[in-house]
Amino acid sequence: MTLDRQRPAAPHPDPLDLPLKAALARMASGISPAALAMAHFDWLAHLAVSPSKQAELSASALHKWLQWLQFAARAGQGTQSLEPPADDKRFVRPEWQVPPFSVLAQAFLLTQQWWQEASTGVRGVSRHHEEVASFTVRQLLDMLSPSNSPLLNPQVLHETATSAGVNLVKGYANWWRDALAVGAGGKPRGVEEFRPGTGVALTPGKVVYRNALVELLMYAPATKTVAKEPVLIVPSWIMKYYILDLTPEDSLVKFLVDRGHTVFMVSWRNPGAADRQLSLDDYLQCGVLDAVKAVQGLCPGAGIHAAGYCLGGTLLAMGAAVLGGRKDTSLKTVSVLAGQVDFEEPGELGLFMDESQVAFLEDLMAESGYLDGRRMAGAFQLINSKDLVWSKLLHEYLMGRTRP
């Protein structure tokens, strides 16, 4: 099952440390408090010994205060409208364009700009710590946004007035429903409508190969003739295979099959406690190299067009490199969809990549042997909190509505 080489022993947390560290990891949703503390200490310590940066921030604060006063005066005359950043959709509705709400939103946006200036450009702060500090400050400000307050959001106030408060009652019911589901470890509302074979994964196919880590699906042809060269898709192992075979209108698999392609799909098995010793080598061997060999056996002599999605694309690129080193020409083409092969610039995911964070995740996984999906979801929600956290607060808990 593993590659033929000696694997170094994985580091294990000390059993005496494990209960405390695991409890902290659960409370912090898998985000290392030590990593955050070090980043903020680095930022504050260098800011404290930078009088020039302090003077610059003081001048900026005064300028923004005068700018806000000018905005407030013109807003009262109806000649000034709010202009949030292009990627900020919280204040674009017409209700936010009239005072006093436009004045309130402008104060928040100017405050947000000032904190961005304060948390960046401090000489001596490491780039990683600067990014973590800036990200954390932005998260705190997003939490304090007037759009999240039922007393300051004009949309919520209007809905409350017109419905006589029914929206808040419905919102509380929505919150209680979600709280019970989270507390009981239950599944999200509505997920029962998307069972494989009924709501999703409707393209006909069958399992043609299986090993300890994956199943290989082969989809039934939908045309009289099919292309000789097959397509092999490797999705991320943190997703189900049907991420690329959702409803018929949103299915890459159906799109390819309907155009005469023979499509194979890797389906990953969910890990359990017994799999704690699995490594990236195992995923590479069982998930990519074994799948390529199986497709070769089913389509002898045909070049394989491989496509990897998300982490599956990263793993496929590794597999292509291994096969290339062996002078194996099984893969005719390799396509990577929304996947990284160069992690020098990983974007905001890099905020969660340092020694402290990795050790924290290892402590979190020591109990179960794997990283729970809810812990991973927490990191992704933080990266896009405006859409994945606060928009839900507004839509479902304050407006009392329900998303399908």
Secondary structure, DSSP 4 states (H G I P E B T S, - for coil): ---SSPPPPPP---TTTHHHHHHHHHHTTT--HHHHHHHHHHHHHHHHT-HHHHHHHHHHHHHHHHHHHHHHHHHHTT-------TT--TT-SGGGGSTTHHHHHHHHHHHHHHHHHHTS--TT--HHHHHHHHHHHHHHHHHT-GGG-TTT-HHHHHHHHHHTTHHHHHHHHHHHHHHHHHHTT-PPTTGGGG-BTTTB--S-EEEEEE-SSEEEEEEPP-SSS--SS-EEEE--TTS-GGGGB-SGGGBHHHHHHTTT--EEEEEEPPP-GGGTT--HHHHHIIIIIHHHHHHHHHSTTPPEEEEEETHHHHHHHHHHHHHHHTT---EEEEEEES--S--SS-GGGGGG-SHHHHHHHHHHHHHHSS--HHHHHHHHHHHTHIIIIIHHIIIIIIS-----
